[in-house]
Structures are given as structure tokens and as C-alpha cells.
Amino acid sequence: MSAAVGLPEIEAARARIAGMIRPTPVDPSPSLSERAGVPVWLKFEHLQHTGSFKLRGASNAVARLDEAARAGGVAAASTGNHGRALAHAARRAGVRAVICMSALVPRNKVEAIEALGAEARIVGASQDDAQVEVDRLIAEEGMVSIPPFDHRDVIAGQGTLGLEMIEAVPELDTLVVQLSGGGLIAGIAAAVKARRPAVRVVGVSMARGAAMQASLAAGRPVQVEELPTLADSLGGGIGLDNRHTFAMVRDLVDEVV
Ligand SMILES: *Cc1c(COP(=O)(O)O)cnc(C)c1O
């Protein structure tokens, strides 16, 4: 396990991706404030290019590639928000991107990835089969894997959201952040706890397949059964060989619900 991602890496990421991402608004929500009985703000990150915060981490990771890695290109097995973000970031940087996916992935998702300039490679009948192809591209074709959460540059990129939020809301006392693999909340917590240690950071997972919460309870990364859920951006485990996010969430996040 390596040292946690810290504020200097997050500030460097912010400067690096400044022209590549859109700083998104933080707006008060009258209806949620009324229901909660306290002022509630929302970070409008759904307005980010490609539709999610994943562009922050992917842009930072692609921008940090050295010449050899840029020449080899990047690969990932995500067909969701991370795949879209990586495709977009790679095209911008002039780097080849291969997104591997199973034959079960719907045609419209394949087309969306191709429209972003990436090569969609269809392999096998499961996400695991797609990951095997990513591993092969790395071993045999000199490509670099940029995973969706357990990667220092990805975590640092997501952490830029934390800086934007504490700057937009000086009176902030609790941050509620959705949580799956933990790249988002690890980066945010690292930024916020360094700048404003009194702010509480609370992670929210879906009930069906809360891998990080189960891992925290077990004291090590564990696998949980995945069940169908409406929260389909939160699917997937944290990886039994988790290197960064498990320790960061354990050490920096106040509570996981
Ligand atoms: C990826 C993603 C998450 C989960 O982020 P992690 O870094 O895996 O915890 C939550 N919400 C959306 C919209 C996402 O795309």
C-alpha cells in the first residue's frame, strides 16, 4: 500500500486540467434545504463534459503520461462514464484509446464510445473477458491501463471537485458524496481534510452491493454479491488488490451510509 494522495497532487491536477474540464456550479437547492431543515447545496457536475466527474481523473491521468505511454495508447474495460471520459481525454491529447467490452453491451453504448474517437473492441461475454483483453493489450501491445478509481492521478483529478466545493461554500460543514470504488470520495476527502479538517465527509453507497462498506467492516478489501440496482453508475467492487482507495477512505472518510 502506498502513501495517500495529498493536497499538492490535487492542486497540481487542478492546474493541469484547467483548460480541459468545466468548473461546474454549486447551487443552493431550495427544495432539499426545506426537506432537510438545513441549507443544502448541490454540485452540478452532471454538466461536466461527457456527463460526469470521471473526465477530471481521466484528463489528469492522460496528461501525466510520458512519451512512451502516449505512443502506446490507453485501454480500459469501462463502457460507462469512465470509458466515455477516457475516450474524450485521449482524443484531446492525440492518444489512441481502446475500450474493451463484452458482446452483451448494447449497440448504442458501443456507438457512443466510437463517436468519442475511441476504438471499441468487443470480446467475450462478460466484463471479466473484457478485462482479460485489456490485460493482454498492456502485456503484448505496450498500452497503458487507466482504471476508473484505483489510480493516483485519477484520484487527484477527482479531488479537484473538493477544492471547488469548499471554495464555493465557505460555511460548508458536511459533504455527502456517492461512493463505489472510492476514487471520487478519496480525492475529495484528501482535498477537504487538508484545507478544512473540520468538514465531515460522508460516503453513500447503494444498499445492493456496497463493496467499500463491507470492506471497511472486514478491515480489508472484500467482494460482495452484486444485485440489480437503479444506481447503475455505482456497480463493481473495489478490487481485492486495491492499492489506494480502500486505505484513503478508511483513514479520511468520517462515515459510510
Ligand atoms: C464512477 C461514478 C461514481 C462512483 O465513483 P467511485 O470513484 O467509483 O467511487 C459515482 N457516480 C457517478 C455518476 C459515477 O460515474
The ligand as an ORCA input file, in Angstrom:
! r2SCAN-3c Opt
* xyz 0 1
  C     -18.000      6.453    -11.245
  C     -19.158      7.108    -10.658
  C     -19.405      7.025     -9.277
  C     -18.537      6.234     -8.327
  O     -17.235      6.777     -8.224
  P     -16.088      5.964     -7.474
  O     -14.855      6.752     -7.675
  O     -16.029      4.608     -8.098
  O     -16.484      5.858     -6.030
  C     -20.493      7.716     -8.776
  N     -21.313      8.427     -9.572
  C     -21.105      8.523    -10.899
  C     -22.053      9.334    -11.714
  C     -20.024      7.876    -11.490
  O     -19.805      7.991    -12.808
*
